[in-house]
Amino acid sequence: MPVESRFRPSNKVSRERHYRELLRHTLLRFGLLYYLPLLLLAAFFHLQTIRLLHDSRDRHLSALAEQQAATLDLFLSERLINLSNAINAPDYPDRPDNTFLSQRLQRLQKTSNTFVDLGLLDAEGNLFAYTGPFPHLEERNYAREEW
């Protein structure tokens, strides 16, 4: 067998192996140089988007909570002013009775339908005047109530 023919198959195998390795290294380099930065950027932007969505949601909920708190404060302030005007009226007696409270409740209900009843307590916690839909509350002592 001539020397040339002996080395050709191995030469051919060697070349194929060399080209396969060259292709593998080229694809690996291609992947590292082009796809890895692309994947890293995609992951970075994905994480940033998720963070921004969470921040946006938290800020939205915070704004809603603050708005609701302000609305509730305004509502309670208006009711306090309504009660203050009813109590500080010049025709307010020293010790009002149920009839007088009933008239005041009707006036308050004209301005706001949130008033259901009115009751007055003395310094010892006794309910001495009451008007409203809960007659079982009359003549009770509230001195030991937490409020």
DSSP file (Angstrom, degrees, kcal/mol; ACC not computed):
  #  RESIDUE AA STRUCTURE BP1 BP2  ACC     N-H-->O    O-->H-N    N-H-->O    O-->H-N    TCO  KAPPA ALPHA  PHI   PSI    X-CA   Y-CA   Z-CA
    1    1 A M              0   0    0      0, 0.0     5,-0.0     0, 0.0     0, 0.0   0.000 360.0 360.0 360.0 132.1    0.0    0.0    0.0
    2    2 A P     >  -     0   0    0      0, 0.0     4,-1.4     0, 0.0     0, 0.0  -0.282 360.0-119.9 -69.8 158.5    1.4    3.3   -0.9
    3    3 A V  H  > S+     0   0    0      1,-0.2     4,-1.4     2,-0.2     5,-0.1   0.851 109.5  57.6 -66.5 -35.8    2.2    5.8    1.7
    4    4 A E  H  > S+     0   0    0      1,-0.2     4,-1.3     2,-0.2     3,-0.4   0.930 105.6  47.4 -62.8 -46.6   -0.2    8.3    0.3
    5    5 A S  H  4 S+     0   0    0      1,-0.2    -1,-0.2     2,-0.2    -2,-0.2   0.806 106.7  59.4 -68.9 -28.2   -3.3    6.1    0.5
    6    6 A R  H  X S+     0   0    0     -4,-1.4     4,-0.6     1,-0.2    -1,-0.2   0.882 111.3  39.1 -67.0 -35.9   -2.5    5.1    4.0
    7    7 A F  H  X S+     0   0    0     -4,-1.4     4,-2.8    -3,-0.4    -2,-0.2   0.631  97.6  78.1 -92.1 -14.5   -2.6    8.7    5.3
    8    8 A R  H  X S+     0   0    0     -4,-1.3     4,-3.6     2,-0.2     5,-0.2   0.954  94.3  46.3 -63.8 -49.3   -5.5   10.0    3.4
    9    9 A P  H  > S+     0   0    0      0, 0.0     4,-2.9     0, 0.0     5,-0.2   0.940 117.4  44.1 -60.9 -41.6   -8.3    8.4    5.4
   10   10 A S  H  X S+     0   0    0     -4,-0.6     4,-2.6     2,-0.2    -2,-0.2   0.883 114.0  50.9 -69.4 -34.0   -6.6    9.5    8.6
   11   11 A N  H  X S+     0   0    0     -4,-2.8     4,-2.6     2,-0.2    -1,-0.2   0.916 111.5  47.9 -63.5 -43.0   -6.0   12.9    7.1
   12   12 A K  H  X S+     0   0    0     -4,-3.6     4,-2.6     2,-0.2    -2,-0.2   0.915 113.3  47.3 -65.0 -42.7   -9.7   13.0    6.1
   13   13 A V  H  X S+     0   0    0     -4,-2.9     4,-2.5    -5,-0.2    -2,-0.2   0.897 112.2  51.1 -64.0 -40.9  -10.8   12.0    9.6
   14   14 A S  H  X S+     0   0    0     -4,-2.6     4,-2.6    -5,-0.2    -2,-0.2   0.899 110.7  47.9 -64.6 -41.7   -8.4   14.5   11.1
   15   15 A R  H  X S+     0   0    0     -4,-2.6     4,-3.2     2,-0.2     5,-0.2   0.931 111.7  49.5 -65.7 -44.9   -9.8   17.3    8.9
   16   16 A E  H  X S+     0   0    0     -4,-2.6     4,-2.7     2,-0.2    -2,-0.2   0.927 113.0  47.1 -60.6 -43.7  -13.4   16.4    9.7
   17   17 A R  H  X S+     0   0    0     -4,-2.5     4,-2.7     2,-0.2     5,-0.2   0.919 112.8  49.9 -61.8 -43.4  -12.5   16.4   13.4
   18   18 A H  H  X S+     0   0    0     -4,-2.6     4,-2.7     1,-0.2    -2,-0.2   0.925 113.0  45.6 -61.9 -44.7  -10.7   19.7   13.0
   19   19 A Y  H  X S+     0   0    0     -4,-3.2     4,-2.7     2,-0.2    -2,-0.2   0.872 112.3  51.4 -68.7 -36.1  -13.7   21.2   11.1
   20   20 A R  H  X S+     0   0    0     -4,-2.7     4,-2.8    -5,-0.2    -2,-0.2   0.927 113.2  45.0 -63.6 -44.6  -16.2   19.9   13.7
   21   21 A E  H  X S+     0   0    0     -4,-2.7     4,-2.9     2,-0.2     5,-0.2   0.905 112.8  50.9 -65.3 -40.8  -14.1   21.3   16.5
   22   22 A L  H  X S+     0   0    0     -4,-2.7     4,-2.4    -5,-0.2    -2,-0.2   0.912 112.2  47.2 -62.4 -42.0  -13.7   24.6   14.6
   23   23 A L  H  X S+     0   0    0     -4,-2.7     4,-2.8     2,-0.2     5,-0.2   0.921 112.8  49.2 -64.7 -44.0  -17.5   24.7   14.1
   24   24 A R  H  X S+     0   0    0     -4,-2.8     4,-2.4     1,-0.2    -2,-0.2   0.930 113.7  45.3 -62.3 -46.1  -18.2   23.9   17.7
   25   25 A H  H  X S+     0   0    0     -4,-2.9     4,-2.7     2,-0.2     5,-0.2   0.880 113.2  51.1 -65.1 -38.5  -15.8   26.5   18.9
   26   26 A T  H  X S+     0   0    0     -4,-2.4     4,-2.8    -5,-0.2    -2,-0.2   0.925 112.1  46.1 -65.8 -43.7  -17.2   29.1   16.5
   27   27 A L  H  X S+     0   0    0     -4,-2.8     4,-2.7     2,-0.2    -2,-0.2   0.899 113.1  50.3 -65.7 -39.4  -20.7   28.3   17.6
   28   28 A L  H  X S+     0   0    0     -4,-2.4     4,-2.7    -5,-0.2    -2,-0.2   0.929 113.7  44.6 -63.4 -45.8  -19.7   28.5   21.3
   29   29 A R  H  X S+     0   0    0     -4,-2.7     4,-3.3     2,-0.2     5,-0.3   0.917 112.8  52.0 -63.9 -43.1  -17.9   31.9   20.7
   30   30 A F  H  X>S+     0   0    0     -4,-2.8     4,-2.5    -5,-0.2     5,-0.9   0.930 111.9  46.8 -58.5 -45.7  -20.9   33.1   18.7
   31   31 A G  I  X>S+     0   0    0     -4,-2.7     5,-2.2     3,-0.2     4,-0.7   0.920 115.9  44.4 -63.6 -44.2  -23.2   32.1   21.5
   32   32 A L  I  <5S+     0   0    0     -4,-2.7    -2,-0.2     3,-0.2    -1,-0.2   0.902 119.1  41.5 -68.5 -40.3  -21.0   33.7   24.1
   33   33 A L  I  <5S+     0   0    0     -4,-3.3    -2,-0.2    -5,-0.2    -1,-0.2   0.825 131.9  17.9 -79.3 -31.7  -20.4   36.9   22.2
   34   34 A Y  I  X5S+     0   0    0     -4,-2.5     4,-1.0    -5,-0.3    -3,-0.2   0.828 128.5  37.1-109.4 -45.2  -23.9   37.5   20.8
   35   35 A Y  I  X<S+     0   0    0     -5,-0.9     4,-3.0    -4,-0.7     5,-0.2   0.872 108.7  58.9 -84.1 -36.3  -26.5   35.6   22.7
   36   36 A L  H  ><S+     0   0    0     -5,-2.2     4,-2.6     2,-0.2     5,-0.2   0.942 109.1  44.1 -61.4 -48.7  -25.1   35.8   26.2
   37   37 A P  H  > S+     0   0    0      0, 0.0     4,-2.7     0, 0.0    -1,-0.2   0.896 114.1  52.0 -61.8 -36.2  -25.2   39.6   26.3
   38   38 A L  H  X S+     0   0    0     -4,-1.0     4,-2.4     2,-0.2    -2,-0.2   0.926 111.6  45.6 -64.1 -43.7  -28.6   39.5   24.7
   39   39 A L  H  X S+     0   0    0     -4,-3.0     4,-2.6     2,-0.2    -1,-0.2   0.895 112.5  51.3 -65.9 -40.1  -29.9   37.1   27.4
   40   40 A L  H  X S+     0   0    0     -4,-2.6     4,-2.5    -5,-0.2    -2,-0.2   0.920 111.9  46.6 -63.8 -43.2  -28.3   39.2   30.2
   41   41 A L  H  X S+     0   0    0     -4,-2.7     4,-2.9     2,-0.2     5,-0.3   0.907 111.9  50.9 -64.6 -40.9  -30.0   42.3   28.9
   42   42 A A  H  X S+     0   0    0     -4,-2.4     4,-2.2    -5,-0.2    -2,-0.2   0.923 112.0  47.0 -62.8 -43.3  -33.3   40.6   28.5
   43   43 A A  H  X S+     0   0    0     -4,-2.6     4,-2.5     2,-0.2    -2,-0.2   0.915 112.8  50.2 -63.7 -42.7  -33.1   39.3   32.1
   44   44 A F  H  X S+     0   0    0     -4,-2.5     4,-2.4     1,-0.2    -2,-0.2   0.939 113.3  44.5 -61.2 -48.9  -32.1   42.7   33.3
   45   45 A F  H  X S+     0   0    0     -4,-2.9     4,-2.4     1,-0.2    -1,-0.2   0.850 111.8  53.8 -67.7 -33.0  -35.0   44.5   31.6
   46   46 A H  H  X S+     0   0    0     -4,-2.2     4,-2.3    -5,-0.3    -1,-0.2   0.943 110.9  45.5 -63.7 -46.9  -37.4   41.8   32.7
   47   47 A L  H  X S+     0   0    0     -4,-2.5     4,-2.4     1,-0.2    -2,-0.2   0.890 112.9  50.9 -64.4 -39.0  -36.4   42.2   36.3
   48   48 A Q  H  X S+     0   0    0     -4,-2.4     4,-2.6     2,-0.2    -1,-0.2   0.901 109.8  50.5 -64.8 -40.3  -36.6   46.0   36.0
   49   49 A T  H  X S+     0   0    0     -4,-2.4     4,-2.4     2,-0.2    -2,-0.2   0.920 110.6  48.6 -64.0 -43.7  -40.1   45.8   34.5
   50   50 A I  H  X S+     0   0    0     -4,-2.3     4,-2.3     2,-0.2    -2,-0.2   0.923 112.3  49.1 -61.8 -43.8  -41.3   43.5   37.3
   51   51 A R  H  X S+     0   0    0     -4,-2.4     4,-2.7     1,-0.2    -2,-0.2   0.915 111.8  48.7 -62.5 -43.3  -39.8   46.0   39.9
   52   52 A L  H  X S+     0   0    0     -4,-2.6     4,-2.7     1,-0.2    -1,-0.2   0.882 110.2  51.4 -65.3 -38.2  -41.5   48.9   38.2
   53   53 A L  H  X S+     0   0    0     -4,-2.4     4,-2.4     2,-0.2    -1,-0.2   0.914 111.7  46.9 -64.4 -41.9  -44.8   47.1   38.1
   54   54 A H  H  X S+     0   0    0     -4,-2.3     4,-2.7     2,-0.2    -2,-0.2   0.923 113.7  48.0 -65.8 -43.7  -44.6   46.3   41.8
   55   55 A D  H  X S+     0   0    0     -4,-2.7     4,-2.6     2,-0.2     5,-0.2   0.918 112.2  49.6 -61.8 -42.9  -43.6   49.9   42.6
   56   56 A S  H  X S+     0   0    0     -4,-2.7     4,-2.3     2,-0.2    -2,-0.2   0.915 112.0  47.9 -62.6 -43.5  -46.4   51.3   40.5
   57   57 A R  H  X S+     0   0    0     -4,-2.4     4,-2.6     2,-0.2     5,-0.2   0.925 112.7  48.7 -63.1 -44.7  -48.9   49.0   42.2
   58   58 A D  H  X S+     0   0    0     -4,-2.7     4,-2.3     1,-0.2    -2,-0.2   0.905 112.6  47.7 -63.9 -41.4  -47.7   49.9   45.6
   59   59 A R  H  X S+     0   0    0     -4,-2.6     4,-2.5     2,-0.2    -1,-0.2   0.890 111.4  51.1 -66.7 -38.5  -47.9   53.6   44.8
   60   60 A H  H  X S+     0   0    0     -4,-2.3     4,-2.4    -5,-0.2    -2,-0.2   0.939 112.3  45.8 -63.5 -46.5  -51.3   53.3   43.4
   61   61 A L  H  X S+     0   0    0     -4,-2.6     4,-2.5     1,-0.2    -2,-0.2   0.884 112.6  51.5 -64.6 -37.8  -52.6   51.4   46.5
   62   62 A S  H  X S+     0   0    0     -4,-2.3     4,-2.6    -5,-0.2    -1,-0.2   0.918 109.9  48.7 -64.1 -43.6  -50.9   54.0   48.7
   63   63 A A  H  X S+     0   0    0     -4,-2.5     4,-2.4     2,-0.2    -2,-0.2   0.903 111.8  49.6 -63.9 -40.5  -52.6   56.8   46.9
   64   64 A L  H  X S+     0   0    0     -4,-2.4     4,-2.6     2,-0.2    -2,-0.2   0.920 111.4  48.9 -63.5 -42.9  -56.0   55.1   47.1
   65   65 A A  H  X S+     0   0    0     -4,-2.5     4,-2.5     2,-0.2    -2,-0.2   0.915 112.3  47.9 -64.0 -42.7  -55.5   54.5   50.8
   66   66 A E  H  X S+     0   0    0     -4,-2.6     4,-2.4     2,-0.2    -1,-0.2   0.898 112.1  49.9 -64.5 -39.7  -54.5   58.2   51.4
   67   67 A Q  H  X S+     0   0    0     -4,-2.4     4,-2.3     2,-0.2    -2,-0.2   0.918 111.9  47.3 -64.7 -43.2  -57.5   59.4   49.4
   68   68 A Q  H  X S+     0   0    0     -4,-2.6     4,-2.5     2,-0.2    -2,-0.2   0.897 111.8  50.7 -65.3 -39.5  -59.9   57.1   51.3
   69   69 A A  H  X S+     0   0    0     -4,-2.5     4,-2.5     2,-0.2    -2,-0.2   0.909 111.1  48.4 -63.8 -41.8  -58.3   58.3   54.6
   70   70 A A  H  X S+     0   0    0     -4,-2.4     4,-2.4     2,-0.2    -2,-0.2   0.896 111.4  50.2 -65.0 -39.5  -58.8   62.0   53.6
   71   71 A T  H  X S+     0   0    0     -4,-2.3     4,-2.5     2,-0.2    -2,-0.2   0.916 111.8  47.5 -64.0 -43.5  -62.4   61.3   52.5
   72   72 A L  H  X S+     0   0    0     -4,-2.5     4,-2.7     2,-0.2     5,-0.2   0.907 111.5  50.8 -65.5 -41.5  -63.1   59.7   55.9
   73   73 A D  H  X S+     0   0    0     -4,-2.5     4,-2.4     2,-0.2    -2,-0.2   0.918 111.7  47.8 -60.6 -43.5  -61.5   62.5   57.8
   74   74 A L  H  X S+     0   0    0     -4,-2.4     4,-2.4     2,-0.2    -2,-0.2   0.917 111.7  50.3 -63.5 -43.5  -63.5   65.1   55.8
   75   75 A F  H  X S+     0   0    0     -4,-2.5     4,-2.1     1,-0.2    -2,-0.2   0.939 113.3  44.8 -60.1 -48.4  -66.7   63.1   56.4
   76   76 A L  H  X S+     0   0    0     -4,-2.7     4,-2.3     1,-0.2    -1,-0.2   0.867 111.4  53.7 -67.4 -35.2  -66.1   62.9   60.2
   77   77 A S  H  X S+     0   0    0     -4,-2.4     4,-2.3    -5,-0.2    -1,-0.2   0.911 108.5  49.8 -63.7 -41.9  -65.1   66.6   60.4
   78   78 A E  H  X S+     0   0    0     -4,-2.4     4,-2.3     2,-0.2    -2,-0.2   0.905 111.1  48.7 -64.2 -40.6  -68.4   67.5   58.7
   79   79 A R  H  X S+     0   0    0     -4,-2.1     4,-2.5     2,-0.2    -1,-0.2   0.882 110.3  52.1 -66.4 -36.5  -70.4   65.4   61.2
   80   80 A L  H  X S+     0   0    0     -4,-2.3     4,-2.7     2,-0.2    -2,-0.2   0.901 109.9  48.4 -64.9 -40.7  -68.4   67.0   64.1
   81   81 A I  H  X S+     0   0    0     -4,-2.3     4,-2.7     2,-0.2    -2,-0.2   0.901 109.8  52.9 -65.4 -40.3  -69.3   70.4   62.8
   82   82 A N  H  X S+     0   0    0     -4,-2.3     4,-1.8     2,-0.2    -2,-0.2   0.936 113.3  43.1 -59.0 -46.6  -72.9   69.4   62.4
   83   83 A L  H  X S+     0   0    0     -4,-2.5     4,-2.3     2,-0.2     5,-0.2   0.900 112.7  52.7 -67.2 -40.1  -73.0   68.2   66.0
   84   84 A S  H  X S+     0   0    0     -4,-2.7     4,-2.6     1,-0.2    -2,-0.2   0.915 109.9  48.4 -62.2 -42.9  -71.1   71.3   67.2
   85   85 A N  H  < S+     0   0    0     -4,-2.7    -1,-0.2     1,-0.2    -2,-0.2   0.871 111.5  50.7 -64.4 -36.4  -73.6   73.6   65.5
   86   86 A A  H  < S+     0   0    0     -4,-1.8     3,-0.4    -5,-0.2    -2,-0.2   0.875 116.5  40.0 -69.1 -36.5  -76.5   71.6   67.0
   87   87 A I  H  < S+     0   0    0     -4,-2.3    -2,-0.2     1,-0.2    -1,-0.2   0.859 114.0  51.4 -81.9 -36.3  -75.1   71.8   70.5
   88   88 A N  S  < S+     0   0    0     -4,-2.6    -1,-0.2    -5,-0.2    -2,-0.2   0.258  79.2 127.4 -88.2  13.5  -73.8   75.4   70.4
   89   89 A A    >   -     0   0    0     -3,-0.4     3,-1.6    -4,-0.2    -3,-0.0  -0.396  68.8-122.9 -68.1 147.4  -77.1   76.9   69.2
   90   90 A P  T 3  S+     0   0    0      0, 0.0    -1,-0.1     0, 0.0    -3,-0.0   0.794 109.9  55.8 -63.6 -27.5  -78.4   79.8   71.3
   91   91 A D  T 3  S+     0   0    0      2,-0.0    -2,-0.1     0, 0.0    -3,-0.1   0.290  76.9 123.7 -88.9  12.1  -81.7   78.0   72.0
   92   92 A Y    <   -     0   0    0     -3,-1.6    -5,-0.0    -5,-0.1     2,-0.0  -0.611  57.3-137.0 -77.1 122.4  -80.0   74.9   73.5
   93   93 A P        -     0   0    0      0, 0.0    -1,-0.1     0, 0.0    -2,-0.0  -0.263  16.4-114.4 -77.2 166.1  -81.3   74.3   77.0
   94   94 A D  S    S+     0   0    0      1,-0.3    -2,-0.0    -2,-0.0     0, 0.0   0.900 111.2  18.1 -65.3 -41.2  -79.2   73.4   80.0
   95   95 A R  S    S-     0   0    0     33,-0.0    -1,-0.3     0, 0.0    -3,-0.0  -0.771  86.5-158.5-133.3  88.4  -80.7   69.9   80.3
   96   96 A P        -     0   0    0      0, 0.0     2,-0.2     0, 0.0    24,-0.1  -0.288   6.6-143.8 -69.7 152.0  -82.5   69.0   77.0
   97   97 A D     >  -     0   0    0     32,-0.1     4,-2.1     1,-0.0     5,-0.2  -0.449  33.8 -89.3-104.4-177.8  -85.3   66.4   77.0
   98   98 A N  H  > S+     0   0    0      1,-0.2     4,-2.1     2,-0.2     5,-0.1   0.831 123.7  55.5 -64.0 -34.0  -86.2   63.7   74.4
   99   99 A T  H  > S+     0   0    0      2,-0.2     4,-1.9     1,-0.2    -1,-0.2   0.927 108.7  46.8 -66.1 -44.8  -88.5   66.0   72.5
  100  100 A F  H  > S+     0   0    0      1,-0.2     4,-2.2     2,-0.2    -2,-0.2   0.919 113.0  49.7 -62.5 -43.0  -85.8   68.7   72.0
  101  101 A L  H  X S+     0   0    0     -4,-2.1     4,-2.7     1,-0.2    -1,-0.2   0.865 106.9  55.8 -63.5 -35.4  -83.4   66.0   70.9
  102  102 A S  H  X S+     0   0    0     -4,-2.1     4,-2.0     2,-0.2    -1,-0.2   0.904 107.9  48.0 -64.3 -40.5  -85.9   64.6   68.5
  103  103 A Q  H  X S+     0   0    0     -4,-1.9     4,-2.0     2,-0.2    -2,-0.2   0.925 112.7  48.7 -63.8 -44.3  -86.2   68.1   66.9
  104  104 A R  H  X S+     0   0    0     -4,-2.2     4,-2.7     1,-0.2    -2,-0.2   0.893 109.3  52.9 -62.7 -39.8  -82.4   68.4   66.7
  105  105 A L  H  X S+     0   0    0     -4,-2.7     4,-2.6     1,-0.2    -1,-0.2   0.910 107.3  51.6 -63.6 -41.1  -82.2   64.9   65.1
  106  106 A Q  H  X S+     0   0    0     -4,-2.0     4,-1.1     2,-0.2    -1,-0.2   0.903 110.9  48.2 -62.3 -40.7  -84.7   65.9   62.4
  107  107 A R  H  X S+     0   0    0     -4,-2.0     4,-1.2     1,-0.2     3,-0.4   0.923 112.4  48.7 -64.0 -44.0  -82.7   69.0   61.6
  108  108 A L  H  X S+     0   0    0     -4,-2.7     4,-2.4     1,-0.2     3,-0.3   0.889 107.7  54.6 -63.7 -38.3  -79.5   67.0   61.5
  109  109 A Q  H  < S+     0   0    0     -4,-2.6    -1,-0.2     1,-0.2    -2,-0.2   0.747 101.5  59.6 -69.9 -22.0  -81.1   64.4   59.2
  110  110 A K  H  < S+     0   0    0     -4,-1.1    -1,-0.2    -3,-0.4    -2,-0.2   0.861 112.6  38.3 -70.2 -35.0  -82.1   67.1   56.8
  111  111 A T  H  < S+     0   0    0     -4,-1.2     2,-0.3    -3,-0.3    -2,-0.2   0.818 135.8   7.5 -83.9 -32.3  -78.4   68.0   56.3
  112  112 A S    ><  -     0   0    0     -4,-2.4     3,-1.0    -5,-0.2    -1,-0.3  -0.956  54.5-150.0-153.8 130.2  -77.0   64.5   56.4
  113  113 A N  T 3  S+     0   0    0     -2,-0.3    -4,-0.1     1,-0.2    -3,-0.1   0.320  84.3  87.4 -82.4  10.9  -78.8   61.1   56.4
  114  114 A T  T 3   +     0   0    0     -6,-0.2     2,-0.5     2,-0.0    -1,-0.2   0.663  64.5  93.7 -83.5 -15.2  -75.9   59.6   58.4
  115  115 A F    <   +     0   0    0     -3,-1.0     3,-0.1    -7,-0.2    -3,-0.0  -0.674  42.4 165.5 -81.4 125.2  -77.4   60.6   61.8
  116  116 A V        -     0   0    0     -2,-0.5     2,-0.3     1,-0.4    -1,-0.2   0.785  61.7  -8.2-105.7 -42.4  -79.5   57.7   63.2
  117  117 A D        -     0   0    0     15,-0.2    -1,-0.4    16,-0.1     2,-0.4  -0.942  54.6-140.0-150.3 168.6  -80.0   58.8   66.8
  118  118 A L  E     +A  131   0A   0     13,-2.6    13,-2.6    -2,-0.3     2,-0.3  -0.997  20.2 173.6-135.0 140.1  -78.9   61.3   69.4
  119  119 A G  E     -A  130   0A   0     -2,-0.4     2,-0.4    11,-0.2    11,-0.2  -0.996  17.2-148.8-145.5 148.7  -78.2   60.7   73.1
  120  120 A L  E     -A  129   0A   0      9,-2.7     8,-1.9    -2,-0.3     9,-1.2  -0.968  10.7-161.9-121.9 133.7  -76.8   62.8   75.9
  121  121 A L  E     -A  127   0A   0     -2,-0.4     6,-0.2     6,-0.2     2,-0.1  -0.842  10.9-138.3-110.1 146.3  -74.8   61.5   78.8
  122  122 A D    >   -     0   0    0      4,-2.1     3,-1.7    -2,-0.3    -1,-0.0  -0.330  42.3 -85.6 -90.7-175.4  -74.2   63.2   82.1
  123  123 A A  T 3  S+     0   0    0      1,-0.3    -1,-0.0     2,-0.1    -2,-0.0   0.755 128.3  54.2 -64.8 -25.4  -70.8   63.3   84.0
  124  124 A E  T 3  S-     0   0    0      2,-0.1    19,-0.3     1,-0.0    -1,-0.3   0.473 121.3-104.3 -88.1  -2.1  -71.5   59.9   85.6
  125  125 A G  S <  S+     0   0    0     -3,-1.7    17,-3.9     1,-0.3     2,-0.4   0.572  71.5 144.8  92.4  10.6  -72.2   58.2   82.3
  126  126 A N  B     -B  141   0B   0     15,-0.3    -4,-2.1    16,-0.1     2,-0.9  -0.675  51.1-130.8 -84.2 133.5  -76.0   58.0   82.6
  127  127 A L  E     +A  121   0A   0     13,-2.9    12,-0.8    -2,-0.4    -6,-0.2  -0.747  35.3 168.2 -82.2 107.2  -77.9   58.5   79.4
  128  128 A F  E     +     0   0A   0     -8,-1.9     2,-0.4    -2,-0.9   -30,-0.2   0.640  62.9  30.3-100.2 -15.8  -80.5   61.1   80.4
  129  129 A A  E     +A  120   0A   0     -9,-1.2    -9,-2.7   -32,-0.1     2,-0.3  -0.989  66.4 164.3-144.5 135.7  -81.9   62.0   77.0
  130  130 A Y  E     +A  119   0A   0     -2,-0.4     2,-0.3   -11,-0.2   -11,-0.2  -0.995  12.1 178.4-151.0 141.3  -82.2   59.8   73.9
  131  131 A T  E     +A  118   0A   0    -13,-2.6   -13,-2.6    -2,-0.3    -2,-0.0  -0.979  40.7  76.7-142.0 134.2  -84.1   59.9   70.6
  132  132 A G  S    S-     0   0    0     -2,-0.3   -15,-0.2   -15,-0.2    -2,-0.0  -0.940  87.8 -60.4 154.9-175.6  -83.8   57.3   67.9
  133  133 A P  S    S+     0   0    0      0, 0.0   -16,-0.1     0, 0.0    -1,-0.0   0.358 109.9  74.1 -83.0   6.9  -84.8   53.8   66.8
  134  134 A F    >   +     0   0    0      1,-0.1     3,-1.8     2,-0.0     4,-0.2  -0.677  49.3 167.5-121.1  77.8  -83.2   52.0   69.8
  135  135 A P  G >  S+     0   0    0      0, 0.0     3,-1.5     0, 0.0    -1,-0.1   0.729  70.0  73.0 -65.7 -20.2  -85.4   52.6   72.8
  136  136 A H  G 3  S+     0   0    0      1,-0.3    -2,-0.0     3,-0.0     0, 0.0   0.612  86.6  66.7 -70.0  -8.6  -83.6   49.9   74.8
  137  137 A L  G X  S+     0   0    0     -3,-1.8     3,-0.6     3,-0.0    -1,-0.3   0.633  78.2 108.8 -83.5 -14.6  -80.6   52.3   75.1
  138  138 A E  T <  S+     0   0    0     -3,-1.5   -10,-0.1     1,-0.2   -19,-0.0  -0.284  80.3  11.0 -67.7 148.4  -82.5   54.8   77.2
  139  139 A E  T 3  S+     0   0    0    -12,-0.8     2,-0.3     1,-0.2    -1,-0.2   0.870  92.7 136.8  54.8  46.1  -81.7   55.2   80.9
  140  140 A R    <   -     0   0    0     -3,-0.6   -13,-2.9   -13,-0.2     2,-0.5  -0.809  53.3-124.2-115.1 160.6  -78.5   53.1   80.8
  141  141 A N  B     +B  126   0B   0     -2,-0.3   -15,-0.3   -15,-0.2     3,-0.2  -0.923  23.6 177.4-108.0 126.0  -75.2   53.8   82.4
  142  142 A Y    >   +     0   0    0    -17,-3.9     3,-1.3    -2,-0.5   -17,-0.1   0.095  45.1 115.3-111.3  20.3  -72.2   53.9   80.1
  143  143 A A  T 3  S+     0   0    0    -19,-0.3    -1,-0.1     1,-0.3   -18,-0.1   0.815  78.9  46.8 -63.7 -31.3  -69.5   54.9   82.7
  144  144 A R  T 3  S+     0   0    0     -3,-0.2    -1,-0.3   -19,-0.1     2,-0.2   0.389  84.6 113.8 -95.2   4.6  -67.6   51.5   82.3
  145  145 A E  S <  S-     0   0    0     -3,-1.3    -3,-0.0     1,-0.1     0, 0.0  -0.507  70.2-130.3 -74.1 144.8  -67.6   51.5   78.5
  146  146 A E              0   0    0      1,-0.3    -1,-0.1    -2,-0.2    -3,-0.0   0.814 360.0 360.0 -66.8 -30.7  -64.2   51.8   76.9
  147  147 A W              0   0    0     -5,-0.0    -1,-0.3     0, 0.0    -2,-0.1   0.501 360.0 360.0 -77.5 360.0  -65.2   54.6   74.6
